[in-house]
Amino acid sequence: MAFSIFPSASSAAIPDNLRWFAMIYLFGTVGAMIVMGVLASMGVDLPGAGVSAGLFFGIVALAVQRLAKVREIPKPERTKLALGYMLIALAISLFLLGLLLVLAVVLAGPEMLAQMIPLNAQMLGIFAIALIAVSLLYFGGARFVVGIVAQRTIRESNS
């Protein structure tokens, strides 16, 4: 028997939901980056962190609503589900950041990139602290959204 982070799940609904979330989050993030880049070239600057957080929480709400239509989400699974959403978003965001850094090195050269982004111990420490803070924010927000949407779905099905 294979190990599962969701041992009580009797169907493949949760892993399918996490895959769906990953695909929608990936395309949504890339789309938001393109739109923000186009708008920035026209002189309209949007807050990137706010757009990213809004995109994440919106997609989490859609994913939970989609899952709640298939099966009930018990309280112990809500935390695991929020953790799954956060880890997927973190992995996709770090992958896209790495891809952008590789493209920057290829297009601008390593010397230009070193001038633009000073990679020293202090900068890496700030990046690590920001990564932890964003992860906690995303996890807490996802847990909140999962709880609200699951409760609302339970109330709608009882009425």
C-alpha positions in Angstrom: 0.0 0.0 0.0 1.4 3.4 -1.0 1.8 6.2 1.5 -0.7 9.1 1.1 -0.8 12.4 2.8 -4.6 11.9 2.8 -5.0 8.4 4.2 -8.8 8.9 4.9 -9.6 9.9 1.3 -11.6 7.1 -0.2 -11.4 8.4 -3.7 -9.0 10.2 -5.9 -10.9 13.5 -5.5 -8.3 15.3 -3.4 -5.2 14.4 -5.6 -7.2 15.3 -8.7 -8.2 18.6 -7.1 -4.5 19.4 -6.2 -3.5 18.6 -9.8 -6.3 20.9 -11.1 -5.1 23.6 -8.7 -1.5 23.3 -9.9 -2.4 23.7 -13.5 -4.8 26.6 -13.0 -2.3 28.3 -10.6 0.6 27.9 -13.1 -1.4 29.3 -16.0 -2.9 32.0 -13.9 0.5 33.1 -12.6 2.1 33.2 -16.0 -1.0 35.1 -17.3 -0.8 37.6 -14.5 2.9 38.1 -15.1 2.3 38.8 -18.8 -0.6 41.2 -18.1 1.4 43.0 -15.4 4.4 43.3 -17.8 2.2 44.7 -20.6 0.6 47.2 -18.2 4.0 48.2 -16.7 5.2 49.0 -20.3 2.2 51.3 -20.7 3.0 53.0 -17.4 0.5 51.3 -15.1 2.2 49.7 -12.1 0.2 47.1 -10.2 1.3 45.8 -6.8 2.7 42.4 -7.7 2.4 40.9 -4.2 -1.3 41.9 -4.0 -2.1 40.5 -7.4 -0.3 37.2 -6.6 -2.0 36.8 -3.2 -5.4 37.6 -4.7 -4.8 35.1 -7.5 -3.8 32.4 -5.0 -6.8 32.9 -2.7 -9.2 33.1 -5.6 -7.9 29.9 -7.1 -8.0 28.2 -3.7 -11.6 29.2 -3.3 -12.5 27.8 -6.8 -10.6 24.5 -6.1 -12.3 24.0 -2.7 -15.7 24.7 -4.2 -15.0 22.3 -7.0 -13.9 19.6 -4.5 -16.8 20.2 -2.1 -19.2 19.5 -4.9 -17.7 16.0 -5.2 -17.3 15.1 -1.5 -17.5 16.5 2.0 -14.2 17.9 3.3 -13.8 16.8 7.0 -12.1 19.3 9.4 -8.8 17.3 9.7 -8.4 17.2 5.9 -8.9 21.0 5.5 -5.5 21.7 7.1 -3.8 19.1 4.9 -5.6 20.5 1.8 -4.5 24.1 2.7 -0.9 22.8 3.2 -1.1 21.1 -0.2 -2.2 24.3 -1.9 0.5 26.3 -0.2 3.2 23.8 -1.2 2.1 23.7 -4.8 2.0 27.5 -5.0 5.4 27.7 -3.5 6.9 25.1 -5.8 5.4 26.8 -8.9 6.5 30.3 -7.8 10.1 29.1 -7.1 10.2 27.3 -10.4 9.1 30.4 -12.3 11.5 32.6 -10.3 14.4 30.2 -11.3 13.2 30.2 -14.9 13.2 34.0 -14.9 16.7 34.1 -13.4 18.0 31.7 -16.1 16.5 33.8 -18.8 18.0 37.0 -17.3 21.4 35.3 -17.3 21.0 34.2 -20.9 19.7 37.5 -22.1 21.7 40.0 -20.0 24.7 38.0 -19.1 26.0 37.0 -15.7 27.8 40.3 -15.2 24.8 42.4 -15.7 22.7 40.1 -13.5 25.3 40.4 -10.7 25.0 44.2 -10.9 21.2 44.1 -10.8 20.8 41.5 -8.0 23.6 41.5 -5.4 23.6 37.8 -4.2 25.3 38.1 -0.9 24.5 36.5 2.5 22.4 39.4 3.6 20.3 39.2 0.4 19.8 35.5 0.8 18.8 35.9 4.4 16.2 38.5 3.4 14.9 36.1 0.6 14.6 33.3 3.2 12.7 35.4 5.7 10.4 36.6 2.9 9.8 33.0 1.7 8.9 31.9 5.2 6.6 34.9 5.7 4.8 34.4 2.4 4.4 30.7 3.1 2.8 31.3 6.5 0.5 34.0 5.0 -0.5 31.6 2.1 -1.0 28.7 4.5 -3.1 30.7 7.0 -5.1 32.3 4.2 -5.7 29.0 2.4 -6.8 27.3 5.6 -9.2 30.2 6.3 -10.6 30.0 2.7 -10.9 26.2 2.8 -12.8 26.4 6.1 -15.2 29.1 4.9 -16.0 27.5 1.5 -16.4 24.0 3.1 -18.8 25.4 5.8 -20.8 27.3 3.2 -21.1 24.2 1.0 -22.2 22.1 4.0 -24.9 24.8 4.8 -26.1 24.9 1.2 -26.4 21.1 1.0 -28.3 21.0 4.3 -30.8 23.6 3.2 
